[in-house]
Amino acid sequence: MQLRLMHSDAERVTEVLDILLPLLRSCTALQVGDPEDLRMRDPGGRRVAIDVAPARQGTTIRVERAEEPGPGPGRSSPRRARALPPGSSS
């Protein structure tokens, strides 16, 4: 499948492509090819094609947060130092 971006203002196509391409590539459900410039009939414009396809089945990415181990049974947390010495007023 092919996505095409085209406009008579080449800078506008480049601006949209710079936004769209990272979004497409960040989607793990899609395989995204490199953009290919196509000929434009009118000078000054730009036409770009991008090949996209569904990612192969079974291509799953799973990210889990690593938990820091806490104190176990019978172990206490380290004591926090006091900010002010005893007897000082705040």
Backbone torsions as a table, in degrees:
resi	resn	phi	psi	omega
1	MET	NA	150.0	-177.2
2	GLN	-129.6	134.3	171.7
3	LEU	-101.9	138.7	178.9
4	ARG	-125.5	135.0	173.5
5	LEU	-113.8	129.9	178.4
6	MET	-151.6	142.7	178.7
7	HIS	-163.0	157.0	179.0
8	SER	-73.1	-15.8	177.0
9	ASP	-103.7	106.5	-176.0
10	ALA	-62.0	-35.4	179.9
11	GLU	-64.6	-35.0	178.9
12	ARG	-67.3	-39.7	177.3
13	VAL	-63.2	-44.1	179.4
14	THR	-62.0	-41.6	179.5
15	GLU	-61.7	-45.8	179.9
16	VAL	-68.8	-39.8	179.0
17	LEU	-62.4	-39.8	178.8
18	ASP	-64.6	-27.1	177.4
19	ILE	-85.9	-45.2	-172.3
20	LEU	-72.3	-41.2	-174.0
21	LEU	-61.1	-46.9	176.8
22	PRO	-62.5	-33.9	177.5
23	LEU	-65.5	-44.5	178.9
24	LEU	-63.6	-43.4	-177.7
25	ARG	-69.4	-24.5	179.3
26	SER	-78.6	-13.5	-179.7
27	CYS	-81.3	115.4	-178.4
28	THR	-73.8	-10.3	179.0
29	ALA	-84.4	-6.8	-178.0
30	LEU	-122.4	147.2	166.6
31	GLN	-104.0	127.1	-173.8
32	VAL	-121.8	127.5	177.9
33	GLY	-85.5	178.3	177.6
34	ASP	-78.5	144.5	178.5
35	PRO	-66.0	142.7	-179.4
36	GLU	-124.9	123.1	177.8
37	ASP	-73.9	131.9	177.7
38	LEU	-107.0	159.8	177.7
39	ARG	-66.1	143.9	178.2
40	MET	-114.7	131.2	-179.3
41	ARG	-66.1	-41.9	-179.5
42	ASP	-93.4	129.9	178.7
43	PRO	-66.2	148.2	178.4
44	GLY	97.5	-19.5	-180.0
45	GLY	-94.4	-177.5	177.9
46	ARG	-145.7	141.2	178.2
47	ARG	-132.9	125.0	-175.6
48	VAL	-128.9	138.7	175.3
49	ALA	-115.9	140.4	177.0
50	ILE	-129.1	123.8	176.0
51	ASP	-80.4	131.0	176.5
52	VAL	-132.9	148.6	177.7
53	ALA	-151.0	153.3	174.9
54	PRO	-61.7	142.9	176.2
55	ALA	-66.0	151.5	179.8
56	ARG	-61.5	146.2	177.7
57	GLN	-60.6	144.5	179.8
58	GLY	90.2	-5.3	177.1
59	THR	-88.0	88.7	-178.7
60	THR	-118.8	133.7	176.3
61	ILE	-113.9	127.4	-179.6
62	ARG	-126.8	129.3	-179.4
63	VAL	-118.9	128.8	177.9
64	GLU	-121.5	145.6	179.2
65	ARG	-80.1	133.8	177.1
66	ALA	-80.2	128.2	179.4
67	GLU	-90.4	137.5	174.4
68	GLU	-75.8	132.3	179.5
69	PRO	-68.5	133.6	178.1
70	GLY	-90.4	178.2	177.8
71	PRO	-63.7	137.9	180.0
72	GLY	-80.6	-179.7	179.1
73	PRO	-60.3	135.8	178.2
74	GLY	82.9	-6.0	179.0
75	ARG	-110.7	138.0	-179.9
76	SER	-103.5	161.7	177.1
77	SER	-71.4	151.5	175.9
78	PRO	-62.3	143.9	-179.4
79	ARG	-72.5	142.9	178.0
80	ARG	-86.0	139.7	178.1
81	ALA	-70.9	145.0	177.5
82	ARG	-75.4	144.8	178.3
83	ALA	-73.9	-34.8	-178.8
84	LEU	-121.7	146.0	177.0
85	PRO	-67.0	154.7	179.8
86	PRO	-56.1	141.1	179.3
87	GLY	89.1	-9.3	178.0
88	SER	-81.9	146.4	176.8
89	SER	-96.2	155.8	-178.9
90	SER	-101.3	NA	NA
